[in-house]
Amino acid sequence: MSSSIGVAIDDLIQPFQIEDLGIRGRVVRLGPLVDRVLTSHAYPEPVSRLLGEALALTAMIGSALKFDGRFILQTQGDGPVSMLVADYEAPGKIRGYAMMNAERVAEAIEAGRTEPADLMGSGHLALTIDQGPDMAPYQGIVALHPDGLSHSAHEYFANSEQVATRIRLAAGPFYHREAAGPEKNWRAGAIMIQHIARDGGLTGYREGDDDERPYTDDEEAWNRASILLATVEDHELLDPEIEPTRLLFRLFHEDGVRAYDPSPVEFSCHCSRERMSSVLRSFGGHEIDEMAQEGVITVTCEFCSEVYIFEPAELKEGLN
């Protein structure tokens, strides 16, 4: 197994290929990036786990873009967490947030109902690829799976991309002790495998048990890779001491796994005072006056929690 990965083991996407099994894939490892997002919002822990997984999945799929565009993941459901939003802007810029009903979330936690189906409810997952103003965006929509985002993503790849795909997601707090006492940092990780057709493309094929034909060599290889992937534990995706290449070696060292150059990802938000001012000015003078409280208008960015304060007169200057 070869790898050019150096000291950095966080906030990166590690691509790999398993030539003997006809598999390609990626490992995502998020550390400071996901900790910044989740800590700044201070969501309850089950909600942070959901958004952490959404950020890892967004990095996983978005990093496959071959152009300067955006990949947006969005869930909408009737549960206490009504929406998750995460987007990836090439090359390697990520942000995200969750919308929730705090009272309903607290009730769910109190009752021990913190599984994805409990928090997100029924709804859909929308995956959008935006190639810029000159191209129409492409969007795939699948139902929210009760077992979580990875299962919804499986349905997306099977139906929209027709690609045999398996994904493992994990997110959670990582505790370590320092002189001042225990400290918690959020981490997230993911690993994905996809089947490579003999011509080098990606393909899907039967995955149920209804067909009694003998498995082909390709299907046997896919089954082997899927079984090995299923052995991945959450701590292997989250522990900063387990490098992505170490995990790949543990899983696929008998099958000729090859790790390629990793690519970095970082938190990035598009908000600015100028952008917020432009949005507010679009409402007009009367609406601006109505939005003011105690003489000012306060706007908080959903993605980064940055707070912007405006005086109505400042916003109305130059308006008709």
C-alpha positions as CSV (number, residue, x, y, z in Angstrom):
1,M,0.0,0.0,0.0
2,S,1.3,3.4,-0.9
3,S,0.4,6.8,0.6
4,S,1.8,10.3,0.5
5,I,-0.1,11.4,3.6
6,G,2.0,13.2,6.0
7,V,1.5,14.5,9.5
8,A,-2.0,16.0,8.8
9,I,-4.8,13.5,9.6
10,D,-7.7,15.9,10.1
11,D,-9.9,17.9,7.9
12,L,-9.1,15.9,4.8
13,I,-10.5,13.6,2.1
14,Q,-8.3,10.5,1.5
15,P,-9.1,8.8,-1.9
16,F,-8.2,5.2,-2.4
17,Q,-8.6,2.3,-4.8
18,I,-8.6,-1.5,-4.4
19,E,-7.6,-2.8,-7.7
20,D,-8.0,-6.5,-6.8
21,L,-11.7,-5.9,-5.9
22,G,-12.6,-3.3,-8.5
23,I,-13.3,-0.7,-5.8
24,R,-12.7,2.9,-5.4
25,G,-13.5,5.1,-2.4
26,R,-12.7,7.9,0.0
27,V,-12.2,8.4,3.7
28,V,-13.2,11.6,5.3
29,R,-11.7,12.8,8.6
30,L,-13.1,16.1,10.1
31,G,-11.6,17.5,13.3
32,P,-11.2,21.3,13.9
33,L,-13.7,22.0,11.1
34,V,-16.6,20.1,12.5
35,D,-15.7,21.1,16.1
36,R,-15.9,24.8,15.1
37,V,-19.4,24.3,13.4
38,L,-20.9,22.3,16.2
39,T,-19.4,24.2,19.1
40,S,-20.5,27.6,17.8
41,H,-24.1,26.5,17.6
42,A,-24.2,24.5,20.9
43,Y,-26.8,22.1,19.7
44,P,-27.9,19.3,22.0
45,E,-25.6,16.3,21.5
46,P,-28.0,14.1,19.4
47,V,-28.5,17.1,17.0
48,S,-24.8,17.7,16.8
49,R,-24.2,14.1,15.8
50,L,-26.7,14.4,13.0
51,L,-25.2,17.6,11.6
52,G,-21.7,16.1,12.0
53,E,-22.6,13.1,9.9
54,A,-24.2,15.5,7.3
55,L,-21.0,17.5,7.1
56,A,-18.9,14.3,6.6
57,L,-21.3,13.0,3.9
58,T,-21.2,16.4,2.2
59,A,-17.4,16.4,2.2
60,M,-17.5,12.8,0.8
61,I,-19.8,13.5,-2.1
62,G,-18.8,17.1,-2.8
63,S,-15.1,16.2,-3.1
64,A,-16.0,14.2,-6.2
65,L,-16.8,17.4,-8.1
66,K,-14.6,17.9,-11.1
67,F,-15.4,21.5,-11.6
68,D,-15.7,24.7,-9.6
69,G,-19.2,24.4,-8.2
70,R,-21.2,23.6,-5.2
71,F,-22.8,20.5,-3.7
72,I,-25.6,21.1,-1.3
73,L,-27.1,18.5,1.1
74,Q,-30.5,19.3,2.7
75,T,-33.0,17.3,4.7
76,Q,-36.5,18.3,5.4
77,G,-38.7,16.3,7.8
78,D,-41.5,16.6,10.3
79,G,-39.4,15.6,13.3
80,P,-37.9,17.9,16.0
81,V,-35.0,18.5,13.7
82,S,-36.8,20.0,10.7
83,M,-33.8,20.7,8.5
84,L,-30.1,19.9,8.1
85,V,-28.2,22.0,5.6
86,A,-24.5,21.5,4.5
87,D,-22.7,22.6,1.5
88,Y,-19.4,22.0,-0.2
89,E,-17.9,24.7,-2.4
90,A,-15.0,23.5,-4.6
91,P,-12.2,23.3,-3.7
92,G,-12.8,22.1,-0.2
93,K,-14.9,24.7,1.6
94,I,-17.6,23.4,3.9
95,R,-20.3,24.9,6.2
96,G,-23.6,23.7,7.7
97,Y,-26.4,24.2,10.2
98,A,-29.5,22.6,11.7
99,M,-33.0,23.9,12.3
100,M,-34.8,22.4,15.2
101,N,-37.6,22.9,17.6
102,A,-35.7,23.1,20.9
103,E,-38.7,22.1,23.0
104,R,-39.5,19.0,20.9
105,V,-35.8,18.0,20.9
106,A,-35.6,18.3,24.7
107,E,-38.8,16.1,25.0
108,A,-37.3,13.5,22.6
109,I,-34.0,13.4,24.6
110,E,-35.9,13.1,27.9
111,A,-37.9,10.1,26.4
112,G,-34.7,8.5,25.1
113,R,-35.9,8.9,21.5
114,T,-32.7,10.1,19.8
115,E,-32.4,7.8,16.7
116,P,-32.4,9.5,13.3
117,A,-36.0,8.6,12.7
118,D,-37.0,10.1,16.0
119,L,-35.3,13.4,15.4
120,M,-35.8,13.9,11.6
121,G,-39.1,12.2,11.3
122,S,-40.5,11.5,7.8
123,G,-39.4,13.6,4.9
124,H,-36.7,13.7,2.2
125,L,-33.0,14.2,1.5
126,A,-32.2,16.5,-1.4
127,L,-28.7,16.4,-2.9
128,T,-28.0,19.3,-5.3
129,I,-25.1,19.9,-7.7
130,D,-24.8,23.5,-8.7
131,Q,-22.4,24.1,-11.6
132,G,-22.8,27.8,-11.7
133,P,-25.1,30.4,-13.5
134,D,-24.5,29.0,-17.0
135,M,-25.7,25.5,-16.1
136,A,-29.0,24.2,-14.7
137,P,-28.5,22.6,-11.2
138,Y,-29.0,18.8,-10.9
139,Q,-31.0,17.5,-7.9
140,G,-31.7,14.1,-6.6
141,I,-34.3,13.5,-4.0
142,V,-34.9,10.4,-1.9
143,A,-36.9,9.6,1.2
144,L,-35.3,10.0,4.6
145,H,-34.4,6.5,5.8
146,P,-35.3,5.6,9.4
147,D,-31.7,4.3,9.9
148,G,-30.0,7.5,9.0
149,L,-28.3,9.5,6.3
150,S,-26.0,6.8,5.1
151,H,-28.9,4.6,4.2
152,S,-30.6,7.5,2.4
153,A,-27.4,8.1,0.5
154,H,-27.4,4.4,-0.6
155,E,-30.8,4.9,-2.1
156,Y,-29.6,8.1,-3.9
157,F,-26.7,6.3,-5.5
158,A,-28.8,3.3,-6.4
159,N,-31.6,5.3,-8.0
160,S,-30.1,8.5,-9.3
161,E,-26.5,7.4,-10.1
162,Q,-27.1,3.7,-10.5
163,V,-23.8,3.0,-8.7
164,A,-23.2,0.3,-6.1
165,T,-22.2,2.3,-3.1
166,R,-21.7,1.6,0.6
167,I,-21.1,4.4,3.2
168,R,-20.3,4.4,6.9
169,L,-20.7,7.7,8.9
170,A,-19.8,8.6,12.4
171,A,-19.8,11.8,14.5
172,G,-19.4,12.3,18.2
173,P,-17.5,14.1,21.0
174,F,-13.9,13.1,21.6
175,Y,-12.8,13.5,25.2
176,H,-9.2,14.0,26.3
177,R,-7.6,15.2,29.5
178,E,-5.4,18.2,29.9
179,A,-4.0,20.0,33.0
180,A,-7.1,22.1,33.4
181,G,-9.4,19.0,33.3
182,P,-11.3,17.0,30.7
183,E,-11.9,18.7,27.4
184,K,-14.4,17.7,24.6
185,N,-13.9,18.3,20.9
186,W,-16.3,17.2,18.2
187,R,-15.1,14.9,15.4
188,A,-16.7,13.3,12.3
189,G,-15.6,10.7,9.8
190,A,-16.9,8.7,6.9
191,I,-15.7,6.0,4.5
192,M,-17.3,5.1,1.1
193,I,-16.7,2.4,-1.4
194,Q,-18.1,2.2,-5.0
195,H,-17.9,-0.5,-7.6
196,I,-15.7,0.1,-10.7
197,A,-16.9,-1.5,-13.9
198,R,-14.4,-3.3,-16.1
199,D,-14.2,-0.3,-18.4
200,G,-13.2,2.0,-15.5
201,G,-16.6,3.5,-14.9
202,L,-18.9,2.9,-12.0
203,T,-21.7,0.5,-12.0
204,G,-24.4,-1.1,-9.9
205,Y,-26.0,-4.6,-10.0
206,R,-28.3,-6.8,-8.0
207,E,-28.0,-6.6,-4.2
208,G,-31.1,-8.6,-3.2
209,D,-31.5,-12.3,-2.6
210,D,-34.3,-13.0,-5.1
211,D,-32.0,-13.8,-8.0
212,E,-30.6,-17.3,-7.7
213,R,-27.9,-17.0,-10.3
214,P,-24.4,-17.7,-9.2
215,Y,-22.5,-14.6,-8.3
216,T,-20.0,-13.3,-10.8
217,D,-16.4,-12.5,-9.8
218,D,-17.3,-8.8,-9.7
219,E,-20.3,-9.5,-7.4
220,E,-18.2,-11.7,-5.2
221,A,-15.6,-8.9,-5.0
222,W,-18.3,-6.3,-4.1
223,N,-19.7,-8.6,-1.4
224,R,-16.2,-9.0,0.1
225,A,-15.6,-5.3,0.1
226,S,-19.0,-4.6,1.6
227,I,-18.5,-7.1,4.4
228,L,-15.2,-5.7,5.3
229,L,-16.6,-2.1,5.3
230,A,-19.3,-3.3,7.7
231,T,-16.6,-4.1,10.3
232,V,-15.6,-0.4,10.6
233,E,-16.3,0.9,14.1
234,D,-17.2,4.5,14.9
235,H,-13.9,5.0,16.9
236,E,-11.9,4.1,13.8
237,L,-13.5,7.0,11.9
238,L,-13.1,9.4,14.8
239,D,-9.9,8.7,16.8
240,P,-7.2,11.2,15.7
241,E,-4.6,8.5,16.5
242,I,-5.9,6.2,13.8
243,E,-4.7,7.6,10.5
244,P,-7.0,7.0,7.4
245,T,-4.2,5.0,5.8
246,R,-4.0,2.8,8.9
247,L,-7.7,2.1,8.7
248,L,-7.5,1.3,5.0
249,F,-4.6,-1.1,5.7
250,R,-6.6,-2.8,8.4
251,L,-9.5,-3.3,6.1
252,F,-8.0,-4.1,2.7
253,H,-4.3,-4.9,3.0
254,E,-4.9,-8.4,1.4
255,D,-6.6,-6.8,-1.6
256,G,-4.0,-4.3,-2.9
257,V,-5.4,-1.1,-1.5
258,R,-3.7,2.0,-2.8
259,A,-4.1,5.4,-1.1
260,Y,-3.7,8.6,-3.2
261,D,-2.9,12.2,-2.2
262,P,-5.4,13.5,0.3
263,S,-7.1,16.9,-0.3
264,P,-7.8,19.4,2.5
265,V,-11.1,20.8,3.6
266,E,-11.8,23.9,5.7
267,F,-14.7,25.7,7.2
268,S,-15.8,28.7,5.0
269,C,-18.9,30.9,5.3
270,H,-20.0,33.3,2.5
271,C,-21.7,35.7,4.9
272,S,-20.4,39.3,5.2
273,R,-21.8,42.7,6.4
274,E,-22.2,43.7,2.8
275,R,-24.2,40.6,1.9
276,M,-26.5,41.0,4.9
277,S,-27.0,44.7,4.2
278,S,-28.0,43.9,0.6
279,V,-30.6,41.3,1.7
280,L,-32.1,43.7,4.3
281,R,-32.2,46.6,1.8
282,S,-34.2,44.5,-0.6
283,F,-37.2,44.6,1.8
284,G,-37.7,48.4,1.5
285,G,-37.9,51.2,4.0
286,H,-41.2,50.3,5.7
287,E,-40.2,46.7,6.3
288,I,-36.8,47.8,7.6
289,D,-38.5,50.0,10.2
290,E,-40.7,47.1,11.3
291,M,-37.7,44.7,11.7
292,A,-36.0,47.1,14.1
293,Q,-36.0,46.3,17.8
294,E,-34.8,48.8,20.3
295,G,-33.6,50.9,17.4
296,V,-31.4,48.3,15.6
297,I,-31.7,45.3,13.4
298,T,-29.8,42.3,14.5
299,V,-29.0,39.5,12.0
300,T,-27.3,36.2,12.9
301,C,-25.8,34.0,10.2
302,E,-27.3,30.5,10.4
303,F,-24.0,28.9,9.2
304,C,-21.3,30.6,11.3
305,S,-23.3,32.4,14.1
306,E,-21.7,35.7,13.2
307,V,-23.9,38.6,14.5
308,Y,-24.4,41.7,12.4
309,I,-26.1,44.9,13.8
310,F,-27.5,47.6,11.6
311,E,-29.3,50.9,12.2
312,P,-32.4,51.4,10.1
313,A,-31.1,54.7,8.8
314,E,-28.0,53.0,7.5
315,L,-30.0,50.5,5.5
316,K,-32.5,53.0,4.1
317,E,-29.9,55.4,2.9
318,G,-30.4,55.9,-0.9
319,L,-33.7,53.9,-1.0
320,N,-36.6,55.5,-2.8
